[in-house]
Amino acid sequence: MRKFVLIHFLFFMIIAVFSKEPWPFLLLTIAQIVYVPIALRSVMKRGDWFSRFYSFFAIPAYISIAIIQLFSPEWSAIPAIIYLAFTVIIALYGLTRFLRRGFTNIEEFSIDLGMMYIALGGGWYFAYIADIDTGFTPLLTWLTGIHFHYSAFLLPIFIGLLGRLYKPKSFSFFTGLLLAAPMVVAIGITFSRWIELFSVLLYIVGLAGLIAIAWRTRFPTRMQKWLIVTSFTSLGLTIVFSLLYVLGNGFGLTSITIDFMLRFHGVLNCIVFALFGIVGWALSVPSSVYKEPNFPISRVKGKQRIAQLGEPGKHRGLVDNMNLYGINKVSPRILDFYENTIDYRLFATVHWHRWFKPFAFFYSFISRRTEQINLPLHRNEVEMTGDILTLHNGVDGREDVRAWIRKVDEHYAFIALYSSHQTKEGRYFMNIALPLPCSTMTGVLELIEHGDDLQLTSMKIFPDSDAGIYLTTKLGKYFRLPLEENFVVRGEGDGSLTARHEMWIFSIPFLTIHYRIQSV
């Protein structure tokens, strides 16, 4: 790493000495020639496609920047588009990393999003060099390119590396604010000074939280802690001047000029935030704590014909024995429902939350064709009829699989393939597959006793839990969806059962189903 860092610094120094451009333009050049390659080197995984072909992508891009800075040829748009292509490849790398993992480990998502953002920086840089009319002055076009190299690329990567070391509960909240802020800034500059002001406030709150987390983080050495903490803290100072600039430029309340911002804000971010951060993380790059799950996934995909899946008769319930999950203290009627499901009638009342109803309406056109998660849009109680099938050998690939078929009227509502899996630690999870077009959605549920009631949840009770909702496609096997579901089943005084099924997307509730369960 030291030799890599030295080469890029020397390359930049040569450009800086012989550049024909005014000095402020070096603020972007040092990011392109030094900070971007070192940050990428810190997070790329050895042996993957990006690291194997990195030199083929990167060297032409860095030479292109040097040509523009040293010679300023009339055909500068050609080398600029080479650099743009390089940033697009970086963005694709971030996207492929994300598609293999999904919405889990926000520190890794922060790194992925930073790499995706830089393509916007490459685009604005190309627009500036090619003199494309963006609706802004050339200076603002160039400054937007800087914005997407520093606050939208370097900052998310620094945040992700920090999260690998220390990730308290507040980390996700503050990180979410800072990941949203770059796009809110761009929207605000384009459309509204109020949105621009709001974006700066997002930065202020997010940075305040991240600075506090950085101070509490344990680093391998004091030198690294001093560099990283100084890097984050410097942003707390520069963002205050950003607020003053927005108040002056948009509302006439202060006299901070863009020239002052360029000299103070730009230089401080370039030298203290970026340089200290790059050097600090180069001293010791923390390893990712993400571990890919290893539970079995159903091979069944797409719309299924029931006769091809299996036959009824062998299994009576979703589970042969609930003791498999260590469940034995709940109401005996709950145990009997799961072990003898076909002996019960199921009535459901579906409640789509108001904000989600337009999406549910459009989704219904798809669900009628796929006959999966095909729920009514009204709130009237309906009976869900069906059967339990034992799958033919070799169809699914998991052990002891049975399909619970549920219909509303004559239309299939759910075709869910039930199985289970055991972790190395000996914990059992319910493993439920829902075949979708060209994919499979898998709900891994943990079963928990609450007195006489039973909870089944995809929320992680333990950090290393397999619980969650995953999508399997050709792009990845364990893509974690931003969905959560929770069932609570309880016995009633009249001998019947009730269940409440709640679902969230990005932690926002969007679906609640109330079930009435009666013995035949």
N, C-alpha and C positions, 0 to 999 in steps of 0.2 A: 504493500500500500504506500509506503514512504516514497519509493522510487516513482510510482504512478503519480503521486501528488507533486513531487518535485518537477517532473516532466511537464505537467500542465501549468505549473506556476512559471516555469522558464519560458514556455511557449507564449503565455500571456505577456510576460515582461518584454519579449521581443516585439509583440504586436503593439504594446503600449509605447515603446520607445520610438517606433517608426510609423505609428498611425498618423494618417492625415486628417482624422476627425477630431473635433474639439474634445477636451477631457471628459465632459459628462457622458459621452457615448461609451466610455470605458466601463461605466457602471453596469451596462448590459453585457458588454464583451466579457468581463471577468466572470459573470454568471454563466455565460455560454461556454467559455473555455476552461474554467476552473471548477466552479461550484457544481454545475450540472454533472460533469463526468465523475467527480469524487462522490457526490451523493448517490449516483447510480451504482458506482462500484461498491458502495456500502450496503446496498439493499438487493442487488441482483444475486440470484442463486447460482452457484457454480454448477455447470453442466447443463443448465436449461438452454432453450433455443436462443434466448437473448444474449446470454454470456458467451455462447459459442460463436455467434455472428456479430458480436458487438463491434469489433474492429472494422468490419466491412461497412457498418452503418456509420460509426462515429468519426473515423479519420476523415472521410470526405466532407462531413459536416463541419468539423473544426477547421479544416483547410479552407472551406468556403467562407467561414467567418473571417479568417485571416486575409483572404483575398479582398473582401469588401473593405476591411479596415485599413489595409496597407495601400491599396491601389484605387479604390473607389471607381471601378470601371463603369462605363455606360451600361454594360450588360450585367450589372450587379443582381438583377432579379434572378438570374440563373443560379449563382451560388446560394442566394437566399432561399430559393425553392428547395435546394438540396438540404439546407438546414431544416426547413419546414418538414420535409419528408422524414428526417431523422426524428423530429419531435413527435410525428404521427406514429412512428414505430415504437417510440417510448410509451406513448399512450396505449397502443395495442398490447404492449407487454403488461402495463398496469391492468388492462381489461382482462387479459387471460389469467393473470394472477387472481383477480377478483372472481372470475367465473369458476375457478377450481375450488374456491373456498366459500363464497357467498357472504351473507350478512352476519359474520361472526368475527370476533377479534377486531374491535374497532381500530386498534393501533395498526393492524395490517391494512385495513380498509383505508386508513388515512394515507398510508404510503401509496397504495394503488391509485387513489383519487389524485394525489399530487402528480403522479406520472401521467394520468389522463389529462389533467389541467394544462400540462406544459405544451400540449399541441395547440392550445389557444394562444400561448405565448409565441410559439413559432408562427402562427397565422398572423398575429398583429405585427411581428417583426417583418415578415414578408410583405405585408401591406405597406409598412413604412418604407422599406427599401424599394419596392416596386412603384411607390408613389400612387397607391390605389386610394381613391376617394372613399374614406370610411365615414364621412360625415363629421369628422373631427379634424382639428389642426394636425399637421405632421407631428408636432411635439406631443400632443395627447395620444396619438397613435403609438408613438415610440414609448411613452410612459406606460401605456396599457401593456405593451410587450414586457416591460420591466416588471410590472405588477404580477403577471402570470409566471414569471421566472422566480421571483422572490416569495411573495406572500401566498401564491397558489401552488408552487412546486416545492421550494425549500422548506417552508414552514410546515406543511403537512408531513413531509418526510421526517423532519426533526421531531414533530409531535409523535409520529409512529415509533421512532426509536426510543423516545422517552417512555412511551407506554409499554414497551417491551421490558423496561426496568421496573416500572412502578405504575400500577393502574388502579387507583382507588375508585370508589363508586362514582365520584364526581367527574372522573376523567372523560367518560362518554358524553356527558352534557357539554362540557367546555370544548371538547374536540368537535362535537356536532356544530356548535356555533361557529368555530373557526373554519370548518370545512365548507359551510354554507356561505360564509362572508365573501369570498372572492367573486362568486357569481352575483351576489347582491350588490357588491360594489360596481361591477360592470353594468348591471341593470340600472342602478342609480345614476351613474354618469350619463347613461344614454337617455333615460326617461324622466327622472325626478330627483331634485335635490333632497327631498324628504327621504326617499329610499336610500340615497347616498349617505345621509346622516344616520339612518337606521343601521346601515352596514358598518359604519365606524363604531357605533355603539355595540354591535355584535362583537367586533374585534376587541373593544375595551373589556367587555365582560369575559369573553373567552380567554384573552391574554392574562387577565388578572388571575383567573383560575389556574391556568397552565403555569404561570410564574410561581404561584404558591405550591403547586405540585412539584415543580422542578426543585424548589428549595427543600422539600421533604424527601426527595429521591436520594437513595444511596448509590453512589457511583463507584466504579473500581478504584479511582484515584482522586485525590483532592484537586489536582490540576484539571482533570476532566470536569469535575463538578463546577469549578470556578469558571471555566470557559463556557459550559452549557448554560449555567444560571445567568451569567453575564449576557449571553446571547439572547435568551428569552426576555430578560429584564430590559434590555435596550429597546425591545419592541414596545414595552410599556411606555417608554418615554416618547418614542417617535409617533405612536398612535395618538397621543395627546395633541401633538402638533398637527396631525391629520384632522383631528376634530376641529381645531382652531382654523385650519385652512378651509374646511367645509363650511363652517359658520361664517367665515369671511367671504368666500367665493359665492356661496348660495344665498346667504342672508345678510351680508354686509355688516356683521357684528364685530369682525376683527380685521386686522390689516396684514395677515400672513399672505405672502405672495407665492406664486409658483416657483419663482427664482429662489426664494429662501427655502422652500420645500425641497427643491432639487439639490441644493447644497447641503442643507442640514439633514433632512429626512433621508435623502438618497445616499449620502456618504455614510451616515451612521448605520443604516441598514446594510450597506455593502460591506463595511469594514467590521463593525462590531457584531451585528446579528449574524450575517452570513459567514464571515471569515472565522469568527470565534466558534460558531456552531460547526462549521465544516471541520476545522482542526480538532475541536473537542470530540466529535463523534469518530473522527479518524483514529484517535488514540485507542479506542476500544469500541468496536461495533457490537451492540448486544444482539444475541441470537433471538430468532422468533420463538415464541412460546406456543405457537399454533401447532397442533398435532392433528393430522387428518384422521377422521373416524375410521373404524374398521369393522362396522357391523354389516351383516348381510343385506343385500338389496334385491328386491324382486326383479326377475327378468321380464315380467309381463308389462307390456306397453301398449298404448293405443286402445281404441274401442274394441271391446271384447264381446264375442258371442257366448252366451252363458253355457250353451251345450259343449263348447270347446274347452271351457275352463275345468269343469268337473261335474260331479253328480251328488245329489243329496242322499242322506241316509246314514253315513258313517259317524259324522259329528253332530251333536245336538246343541253345542254351545260355542261361543267364541273362544273359550278356554276349557280344557279338559279338567283341570284342577287348579283352583286359585292359589293353592299353597305354593305353586311354582313361583309366584311373586311374593311369597311371604305374607299373603293376605288371609287372615283367618279370624280376625276379631270384629269385623264389620257385621252388619245385619245379615243373618242367614239368607234372607230373601235376595240380597244383593249377590251373594255367592251363587245362589241358585240361578239367578238371571244370567250370569256370565257362563255358567256351566251347562245350562239348559235353555238357551235363548229361544229356541223354537216353541217353547211352552208359553211364551209371552206375546202380548199385543203391544204395539208401539204407536203412540199418538204424539204428533209434533206440532208445535206452534212456532213458526219462523218469524224472527224479528230482524229485518235489515235496518241498521241504524240510518237515521235520516240523511246524514251527509254522504252515505255510501249508496243510497238507492239508485241514483243515475248509473253508477258503475254496475250495480246488480242487474239493472234492466238490460244494459248492453251485453253483459255476460250471459244472460239467459238465452240469447240467440246461439251462443256457443254451446252452453250446457245441454240444450235440447238435442244437439247433434252428437255430442260426445257421450251423453247419458251418464255424466259424472258430476257430482256436487250440483245436481239439478234440482234446486229447491224452489218452492213457490215464492212469488213476490208479495202475496197477501199475508195477513196475519191470522187467517182462519185456521182452526185446528184441523189437521189432516191425519189419516191413519197411514203409517208406513208398513206395507206388507212385504213379505219376501220369504227367503229360505236361506239355509246354510249349506254350502256345497263343499265337498272334499275335492281338492284339486287333483287332476291327473298327475301321475308321476312325471317329473322332469319339466313341468310347465313353468314353475315358479323359481326353483333353485334354492329356496329356503326350506326349513324343516317344519313338518306338521302344519301345513298351510290349509286354511279353510276360507271360503269366500262368503261374506255376509251380503246378500243381495237385498236392497231395499227399494220399494217402488211406491210412488204416490199416484193413485189411480192406476193407469196402465203404463206410466212412464217410469223408467229407472231413475232413482234419485242418487243412490250410492252403489258402487261395486267396490267393496273394500276387502282386501286380502289380508287376513290376520295370521300373524306368526309371532314369535318371540326370539329374543337373543340374549345371551349371557356375556357379560364383560369378564375381563381377566380377574377383576376383583370379586366376581361371583354375583354381581347384581343382575337381576333380570329386568328387561324392558319389553313392553308390548310393541311389536314392530308391524305397523299397518301400512300397506301399499295401496295406493289409488292409481290405476293405470290412466295415463293422459296421452294425448297425441304425441308420438315420438318421444315420450318421457314417462317417468314414474315419480309420483310424489309419495314420499314416505314420512309418516308420522311416527316418531319414536316417543312413547309415552312412559312416564314413571308413575307407578301406582303407590299411593300413600293412604294410610288409614287415619281417619279423624273420628275417633270414637266409633259410632255405628255407621258413619258415612265413609264413602270411598271417593278419593280424588284421583283423576287421571290427568296428567299435565305434560305438556311439551316444554315447560319452563325448566331451566336447569336448577336443580336443587343443590348440586355440587358442581364446582368449576369443571371437573373432568367428566361430567355426565354426558351420555350420548343423546339425551333428550333434545328434541327439536323437530322441525319440519324441513325436509330436504327435497331437492329436485334432482333427479338423475337424468342426464342427457349425454349425448356424445361429447359435449364440451367438458363435462365433469361429473363425477360420481356422487359427491357429497356437497352440492351447492345448498348452503343454508339459506332458506327463505326468511324474509322479514315478518314471518307469521308466528303467532303463538296460539295455542288452544288449551282450554281447561274444561274438564268435566267434573261435576260434583254429583254423585248419585246417593240418594238417601231413601230410607224406608219411611213410609207413612203409617199412621195409626190404623188405617183400614186394610193394611196388608199389601197395598200397592207400592210402587216405587215412583219417584220423580227424579229427573236429571236436568241439570242446567249446563248447556254447552256454550261457552263463550269463545270468541275468536278476536284477535287483535292483528293489525298490520301496522308496523312501525310503532308499536305500543299504543295504537289508537283503536278502540273497540269498533268493530264494524258488523258483527253478526252475533246474535244470541238465539239459541233454540231451546225451548222448554219442552221436555218430554214427560208424558204420562205413560207409565208402564204397568200393565195389568196382566195377571195370570189368565191364561185361556180358560 
